[in-house]
């Protein structure tokens, strides 16, 4: 409880700091010379022949999904409003996996001030991996479960996305319906086991009845990152960060008064630092992230590692616990700084391919009293590399290979991913 109290004190101090920084920025803007103000306005609305609409179809295959297909599209500056971005994605697979998501941003709901963001998502996943709880779960205990999930998250960004000091206020509503696994894979009989067979106590508990998690949250952010390819328009997206740092605190409460069946707190800290060398064509990235939860957290929302952007050399959901800590180090190396391949008359450009290599390690634990750990015993390592390149204006295509001790060195975990709105993994 002492730790939680100190986190809220820090949150209040940062909330007070955001309006102060905002007011200082407003005073600086008032004192700008006309020529400088005009220059900034021009930078915010760059003249370009590049298309405002970009998207791609894709196909993929995996043990959870079978063969699948989908598409993703993003529309920038919708209806001529700078910073009004909308993205949509959809996926379908032979195993009845379905996912749809929509993300809408409305800039300047108050002149030169807050931005509004609305995110909605639907998922139907008949098979997801489950290994149990804790930092020492065995991969031999793997089984599968499924769920149907609906999510809605309105968010206000104050004062604006490109401010060094800012806050994001949100209300999140998620309704989840877990169900027994239905995977049938003769080549992987362990994973084909349903959760009702391997973890019958959890399956027969009231937690498996599902329900809503809902409540308010606040992000407190300090961001002075310099980007090689700034997008402008008041956006916070970073395509290729080359220097500076990013610090984020997130506090969230879910409880009955906000429509939640479960009552719990979540606190998260995320710190990143970027170091550019050799004309910023070589970038070293350091990152640390910690999550702590308190209360009745449903098992599907517990901090977990595996796949995506966290411990990429492990399968999704490999480690799951009440608290988690991870560290990442990534080296990015541009291999053709002036490369630009025009497509469709230059309305799209493939730009700046670069290689990267990474090492990361993380662990989960049941209490902050277990925070101390032995690096070579308690932390799970993952490492790998790959190729990324940029499609204008800001689509980062990632082809990655990740390895961990759970995979044969000749195989690893090979996957590719398309990031429309988030740029780099961190």
C-alpha positions as CSV (number, residue, x, y, z in Angstrom):
1,X,0.0,0.0,0.0
2,X,2.9,2.4,0.7
3,X,4.2,1.8,-2.8
4,X,0.7,2.6,-4.3
5,X,0.4,5.8,-2.2
6,X,3.8,7.0,-3.5
7,X,2.8,6.3,-7.1
8,X,-0.3,8.4,-6.7
9,X,1.7,11.2,-5.1
10,X,4.0,11.2,-8.1
11,X,1.0,11.1,-10.4
12,X,-0.5,14.3,-8.8
13,X,2.9,16.1,-9.1
14,X,3.1,15.2,-12.8
15,X,-0.5,16.3,-13.4
16,X,0.4,19.7,-11.9
17,X,3.5,19.9,-14.1
18,X,1.6,19.3,-17.3
19,X,-0.5,22.6,-17.2
20,X,2.6,24.5,-16.1
21,X,4.6,23.3,-19.1
22,X,1.6,23.9,-21.3
23,X,1.2,27.5,-20.1
24,X,5.0,28.1,-20.7
25,X,4.6,26.8,-24.2
26,X,1.7,29.2,-24.8
27,X,3.7,32.1,-23.6
28,X,6.6,31.2,-25.9
29,X,4.3,30.9,-28.8
30,X,2.9,34.4,-28.1
31,X,6.4,35.8,-28.1
32,X,7.4,34.3,-31.4
33,X,8.4,36.5,-34.3
34,X,5.8,36.5,-37.2
35,X,8.3,34.9,-39.5
36,X,9.1,32.1,-37.1
37,X,5.4,31.4,-36.4
38,X,4.7,31.3,-40.2
39,X,7.6,28.9,-40.6
40,X,6.2,26.6,-37.9
41,X,2.7,26.8,-39.4
42,X,4.1,25.8,-42.8
43,X,6.0,22.9,-41.2
44,X,2.8,21.7,-39.7
45,X,1.1,21.6,-43.1
46,X,3.7,20.4,-45.4
47,X,3.1,20.5,-49.2
48,X,3.5,17.0,-50.5
49,X,2.4,14.9,-53.5
50,X,2.4,11.8,-51.3
51,X,-0.9,10.1,-50.8
52,X,-2.8,10.6,-47.6
53,X,-4.2,7.1,-47.8
54,X,-2.0,4.0,-47.4
55,X,-2.8,0.4,-46.8
56,X,-1.9,-3.2,-47.6
57,X,-3.4,-6.7,-47.7
58,X,-1.4,-9.4,-46.0
59,X,-1.4,-13.2,-45.5
60,X,0.0,-15.1,-42.6
61,X,0.0,-18.5,-41.0
62,X,0.6,-19.8,-37.5
63,X,-0.3,-22.7,-35.1
64,X,-2.9,-20.6,-33.4
65,X,-4.7,-19.3,-36.5
66,X,-4.0,-21.5,-39.4
67,X,-3.8,-19.7,-42.8
68,X,-5.2,-16.3,-42.6
69,X,-5.6,-13.0,-44.5
70,X,-6.4,-9.5,-43.7
71,X,-5.9,-5.9,-44.6
72,X,-5.0,-2.6,-42.9
73,X,-5.5,1.0,-44.1
74,X,-4.8,4.4,-42.7
75,X,-6.2,7.8,-43.9
76,X,-4.3,10.9,-42.8
77,X,-5.8,14.4,-42.6
78,X,-9.3,13.2,-43.2
79,X,-11.5,15.8,-44.9
80,X,-8.5,18.2,-45.1
81,X,-8.1,18.5,-41.3
82,X,-4.4,18.2,-40.4
83,X,-3.9,15.5,-37.7
84,X,-7.3,13.9,-38.2
85,X,-6.2,10.3,-38.8
86,X,-8.3,7.1,-39.1
87,X,-7.1,3.5,-39.4
88,X,-9.0,0.3,-39.9
89,X,-7.8,-3.3,-39.9
90,X,-9.4,-6.7,-40.3
91,X,-8.2,-10.3,-40.1
92,X,-9.8,-13.7,-40.9
93,X,-8.4,-17.2,-40.7
94,X,-9.4,-20.8,-41.4
95,X,-9.6,-21.4,-37.7
96,X,-12.4,-18.8,-37.4
97,X,-10.0,-16.2,-35.9
98,X,-11.5,-12.8,-36.5
99,X,-10.3,-9.3,-35.5
100,X,-11.6,-5.8,-36.4
101,X,-10.3,-2.5,-35.1
102,X,-10.9,1.2,-35.8
103,X,-8.8,4.1,-34.5
104,X,-10.0,7.7,-34.9
105,X,-8.1,10.9,-33.8
106,X,-9.8,14.3,-33.8
107,X,-7.3,17.1,-33.3
108,X,-7.8,20.5,-31.6
109,X,-11.2,19.8,-30.0
110,X,-10.2,23.1,-28.2
111,X,-8.1,25.4,-30.3
112,X,-4.4,24.4,-30.3
113,X,-5.3,22.2,-27.3
114,X,-6.5,18.7,-26.5
115,X,-7.0,15.9,-29.1
116,X,-9.6,13.3,-28.9
117,X,-8.9,9.6,-29.8
118,X,-11.5,6.8,-30.1
119,X,-10.4,3.1,-30.4
120,X,-12.8,0.2,-30.8
121,X,-11.8,-3.5,-31.2
122,X,-13.4,-6.9,-31.6
123,X,-11.6,-10.2,-31.3
124,X,-12.7,-13.8,-31.7
125,X,-9.8,-16.2,-30.9
126,X,-10.7,-19.9,-30.7
127,X,-7.2,-20.8,-29.6
128,X,-4.7,-19.0,-27.4
129,X,-1.7,-20.5,-25.6
130,X,-1.8,-20.8,-21.8
131,X,1.0,-22.1,-19.6
132,X,-0.1,-21.3,-16.1
133,X,0.9,-18.6,-13.7
134,X,4.4,-17.6,-12.5
135,X,7.9,-17.1,-13.7
136,X,8.9,-20.8,-13.8
137,X,6.0,-22.3,-15.7
138,X,7.0,-25.3,-17.9
139,X,6.4,-25.2,-21.7
140,X,5.2,-28.8,-21.2
141,X,2.1,-27.5,-19.5
142,X,1.0,-25.6,-22.6
143,X,-2.7,-25.9,-23.5
144,X,-5.2,-23.7,-25.3
145,X,-8.2,-21.5,-24.5
146,X,-10.3,-19.2,-26.5
147,X,-12.2,-15.9,-26.1
148,X,-14.5,-13.4,-27.6
149,X,-13.7,-9.8,-26.6
150,X,-15.2,-6.4,-27.2
151,X,-13.2,-3.2,-26.3
152,X,-14.0,0.5,-26.4
153,X,-11.5,3.2,-25.3
154,X,-12.2,7.0,-25.6
155,X,-9.1,9.1,-24.8
156,X,-8.3,12.8,-24.5
157,X,-4.7,14.0,-25.0
158,X,-3.8,17.2,-23.2
159,X,-2.5,19.6,-24.3
160,X,-1.5,18.0,-27.6
161,X,0.4,14.9,-28.9
162,X,3.6,16.7,-29.8
163,X,4.0,18.6,-26.5
164,X,7.0,17.6,-24.4
165,X,4.8,17.3,-21.3
166,X,1.4,15.9,-21.8
167,X,-1.3,13.7,-20.2
168,X,-3.7,11.2,-21.7
169,X,-7.0,10.7,-19.9
170,X,-9.0,7.7,-20.9
171,X,-11.9,5.5,-20.0
172,X,-11.5,1.8,-21.1
173,X,-14.3,-0.8,-21.3
174,X,-13.5,-4.4,-22.2
175,X,-16.0,-7.3,-22.2
176,X,-14.4,-10.7,-22.4
177,X,-15.9,-14.1,-22.7
178,X,-13.3,-16.9,-22.2
179,X,-14.1,-20.4,-23.4
180,X,-12.5,-23.8,-23.6
181,X,-9.9,-24.3,-26.3
182,X,-10.9,-26.0,-29.6
183,X,-7.5,-26.4,-31.3
184,X,-6.8,-29.7,-33.0
185,X,-3.2,-30.1,-34.1
186,X,-2.0,-33.7,-34.4
187,X,1.6,-32.4,-34.6
188,X,1.4,-30.6,-31.3
189,X,-0.7,-32.7,-28.9
190,X,0.3,-30.7,-25.8
191,X,-0.9,-27.4,-27.3
192,X,-4.1,-29.1,-28.5
193,X,-5.1,-29.9,-24.9
194,X,-8.0,-27.7,-23.8
195,X,-7.5,-25.6,-20.7
196,X,-10.4,-27.5,-19.0
197,X,-8.2,-30.6,-19.1
198,X,-4.8,-29.0,-18.0
199,X,-6.0,-26.3,-15.6
200,X,-9.4,-27.5,-14.4
201,X,-9.4,-25.4,-11.3
202,X,-9.2,-22.2,-13.3
203,X,-11.7,-23.4,-15.9
204,X,-14.3,-24.2,-13.2
205,X,-13.8,-21.0,-11.2
206,X,-16.1,-18.0,-11.4
207,X,-13.3,-16.0,-13.1
208,X,-13.8,-18.1,-16.2
209,X,-17.4,-16.8,-16.5
210,X,-15.8,-13.7,-17.9
211,X,-17.3,-10.2,-17.7
212,X,-16.4,-6.6,-18.0
213,X,-13.3,-4.7,-16.9
214,X,-13.9,-0.9,-17.0
215,X,-12.5,2.2,-15.4
216,X,-10.5,5.4,-15.9
217,X,-6.8,5.8,-16.5
218,X,-4.2,8.5,-16.9
219,X,-0.9,8.5,-18.8
220,X,1.7,11.1,-17.7
221,X,4.3,11.6,-20.3
222,X,7.5,13.5,-20.9
223,X,8.8,13.2,-24.5
224,X,11.7,15.0,-26.0
225,X,12.5,12.5,-28.8
226,X,14.0,13.8,-32.0
227,X,12.7,11.9,-35.1
228,X,14.6,11.6,-38.4
229,X,11.3,11.6,-40.3
230,X,8.9,13.9,-38.3
231,X,5.3,13.6,-39.4
232,X,4.0,16.9,-38.1
233,X,0.4,17.8,-37.6
234,X,0.7,17.7,-33.8
235,X,1.2,13.9,-33.8
236,X,3.2,11.9,-31.3
237,X,4.2,9.1,-33.7
238,X,7.9,8.4,-34.1
239,X,9.0,6.8,-37.3
240,X,12.8,6.6,-36.7
241,X,13.8,8.2,-33.3
242,X,17.5,9.2,-33.2
243,X,17.9,11.0,-29.9
244,X,16.2,12.1,-26.7
245,X,14.1,10.2,-24.2
246,X,10.6,9.1,-23.4
247,X,9.2,8.6,-19.9
248,X,5.7,7.4,-19.2
249,X,3.6,6.6,-16.1
250,X,0.2,5.0,-16.4
251,X,-2.3,4.5,-13.6
252,X,-5.6,2.7,-14.0
253,X,-8.5,1.7,-11.8
254,X,-11.2,-0.8,-12.7
255,X,-14.2,-1.1,-10.4
256,X,-18.0,-1.6,-10.1
257,X,-18.8,2.1,-10.1
258,X,-17.5,2.2,-13.7
259,X,-19.2,-0.9,-14.9
260,X,-16.5,-3.4,-14.1
261,X,-17.1,-6.9,-12.6
262,X,-13.5,-7.0,-11.4
263,X,-11.9,-4.4,-9.1
264,X,-8.2,-3.8,-9.3
265,X,-5.5,-1.2,-9.8
266,X,-2.7,-1.2,-12.4
267,X,0.5,1.0,-12.4
268,X,3.0,1.1,-15.2
269,X,6.3,2.8,-15.8
270,X,8.0,2.9,-19.3
271,X,11.4,4.6,-19.8
272,X,13.3,4.8,-23.1
273,X,16.4,6.6,-24.2
274,X,17.8,7.0,-27.8
275,X,21.4,7.6,-28.7
276,X,22.3,8.5,-32.3
277,X,25.8,8.1,-33.8
278,X,27.4,8.6,-37.2
279,X,25.1,11.3,-38.5
280,X,22.2,9.5,-36.7
281,X,22.4,6.6,-39.0
282,X,23.2,4.3,-36.1
283,X,20.9,4.4,-33.1
284,X,21.2,2.6,-29.8
285,X,17.9,2.3,-27.8
286,X,17.6,1.4,-24.1
287,X,14.3,0.6,-22.5
288,X,13.0,-0.4,-19.1
289,X,9.3,-1.2,-18.3
290,X,7.6,-2.3,-15.1
291,X,3.9,-3.2,-14.4
292,X,2.3,-3.7,-11.0
293,X,-1.2,-4.8,-10.2
294,X,-3.3,-4.8,-7.0
295,X,-6.6,-6.5,-6.5
296,X,-8.7,-9.0,-8.4
297,X,-7.2,-9.0,-11.9
298,X,-8.8,-11.4,-14.4
299,X,-6.2,-13.8,-15.7
300,X,-6.4,-12.5,-19.3
301,X,-5.4,-9.0,-18.2
302,X,-2.5,-10.0,-16.0
303,X,0.9,-8.7,-17.2
304,X,2.4,-11.3,-19.6
305,X,5.3,-11.8,-22.0
306,X,5.7,-13.3,-25.4
307,X,5.4,-12.3,-29.0
308,X,4.6,-8.8,-30.3
309,X,7.0,-6.2,-28.8
310,X,7.8,-8.0,-25.5
311,X,10.2,-11.0,-25.3
312,X,9.8,-11.6,-29.0
313,X,11.5,-15.0,-28.9
314,X,8.7,-16.6,-26.8
315,X,5.2,-17.5,-27.8
316,X,2.3,-15.2,-26.8
317,X,1.4,-15.4,-23.2
318,X,4.4,-17.6,-22.2
319,X,4.8,-16.0,-18.8
320,X,2.0,-14.5,-16.8
321,X,1.9,-12.9,-13.3
322,X,0.6,-10.0,-11.2
323,X,3.7,-7.9,-11.7
324,X,6.4,-7.8,-14.4
325,X,9.7,-6.2,-15.3
326,X,11.6,-6.1,-18.6
327,X,14.6,-4.6,-20.2
328,X,15.4,-4.0,-23.9
329,X,18.4,-3.0,-25.9
330,X,18.2,-2.5,-29.6
331,X,20.7,-1.4,-32.2
332,X,19.4,0.1,-35.4
333,X,21.6,0.7,-38.4
334,X,20.6,2.5,-41.6
335,X,22.0,0.8,-44.7
336,X,20.9,3.3,-47.3
337,X,20.3,6.8,-45.8
338,X,19.4,8.4,-49.1
339,X,17.4,5.5,-50.5
340,X,14.0,6.4,-51.9
341,X,12.1,4.2,-54.3
342,X,9.0,5.9,-55.8
343,X,5.9,3.9,-56.3
344,X,2.8,5.0,-58.3
345,X,4.4,8.2,-59.5
346,X,5.9,9.0,-56.1
347,X,2.6,9.0,-54.3
348,X,4.2,6.3,-52.2
349,X,7.9,6.0,-51.4
350,X,9.8,3.1,-49.9
351,X,12.4,4.8,-47.8
352,X,15.5,4.2,-45.7
353,X,15.8,0.4,-45.2
354,X,17.7,-0.4,-42.0
355,X,18.9,-3.4,-40.1
356,X,18.5,-4.0,-36.4
357,X,19.6,-6.4,-33.6
358,X,18.1,-6.7,-30.2
359,X,18.5,-8.3,-26.8
360,X,15.7,-8.3,-24.1
361,X,15.0,-10.0,-20.9
362,X,12.0,-10.1,-18.6
363,X,10.3,-11.8,-15.7
364,X,6.9,-11.9,-13.9
365,X,6.4,-12.2,-10.1
366,X,3.5,-12.3,-7.7
367,X,4.5,-9.5,-5.3
368,X,6.7,-6.4,-5.2
369,X,8.5,-8.1,-2.4
370,X,9.9,-10.4,-5.0
371,X,11.4,-7.5,-7.0
372,X,15.0,-8.6,-6.3
373,X,16.2,-11.3,-8.6
374,X,19.3,-13.0,-10.0
375,X,19.9,-12.0,-13.6
376,X,21.0,-15.4,-14.9
377,X,18.4,-17.3,-13.0
378,X,15.1,-15.3,-13.0
379,X,15.2,-13.3,-16.2
380,X,14.2,-14.9,-19.5
381,X,16.3,-13.8,-22.4
382,X,15.3,-13.2,-26.0
383,X,17.3,-11.9,-28.9
384,X,17.3,-11.5,-32.7
385,X,17.2,-9.1,-35.5
386,X,15.9,-8.3,-38.9
387,X,15.0,-5.7,-41.5
388,X,12.7,-2.7,-41.4
389,X,11.9,0.0,-44.0
390,X,9.5,2.9,-44.2
391,X,6.6,3.4,-46.7
392,X,5.6,7.1,-46.8
393,X,4.3,8.8,-44.9
394,X,4.9,6.7,-41.8
395,X,4.2,3.0,-42.3
396,X,7.0,0.9,-40.8
397,X,7.3,-2.6,-42.2
398,X,9.0,-5.1,-39.9
399,X,10.6,-8.4,-40.8
400,X,11.9,-10.0,-37.6
401,X,13.6,-13.1,-36.4
402,X,13.6,-13.8,-32.6
403,X,15.3,-16.5,-30.6
404,X,15.0,-17.8,-27.1
405,X,16.3,-20.9,-25.3
406,X,12.9,-22.5,-25.9
407,X,13.5,-22.7,-29.7
408,X,16.1,-24.5,-31.7
409,X,18.9,-22.0,-32.8
410,X,18.2,-22.9,-36.5
411,X,14.6,-22.0,-36.3
412,X,13.8,-19.3,-33.7
413,X,10.6,-17.5,-34.0
414,X,10.3,-16.0,-37.5
415,X,7.5,-13.5,-38.1
416,X,6.7,-10.3,-39.9
417,X,4.4,-7.5,-38.8
418,X,2.9,-4.4,-40.2
419,X,2.7,-1.4,-37.9
420,X,0.4,1.4,-39.1
421,X,0.1,3.7,-36.2
422,X,2.7,2.9,-33.7
423,X,6.0,2.9,-35.7
424,X,8.8,1.1,-34.0
425,X,8.2,-1.5,-31.2
426,X,9.5,1.2,-28.8
